[in-house]
């Protein structure tokens, strides 16, 4: 039972989870405002504005810095993790989304032209396009994570 108690009193873990949760709620609200309907998938899905990847790792980084100091190994690990995650969210994951969009267009093209010449069978559903983030979404997520990190580290016991 001590493990559970330790887990729920881990300020850095709670701060990182709050960074993720706040970003997901903000993302859902923004999506609802743009599309004029609630999309529950946005509460847990990747991609979109702001980047919950950035928000989570930046909140963790702030937590480590405030808890252990900027000269600590914990802060160094969190900072490097944040850099890698944000680079990946903007780079590799964004490119994957772009490729998925092109592949979806190609599958739609062949489905529309099944006149005997282009009869290709695809057993694949549409690929998920909203995977990565634009640089602006990553920056907004980072700023949100920093704010959530500062607030939660000052509020949590």
Buried (B, 14 or more C-beta within 10 A) or exposed (E): EEEEEEEEEBBBBBBBBBBBBBBBEBBBEBBEEEEEEEBEEBEEBBBBBBBBBBBBBBBBBBBBBBBBEEEEEBBBEBBEBBEEBBEBBBBEBBEBBEEBBEBBEEBEEEEEEEEEEEEEEEEEEEBBBBBBBBEEBBBBBBBBBBBBBBBBBEEBE
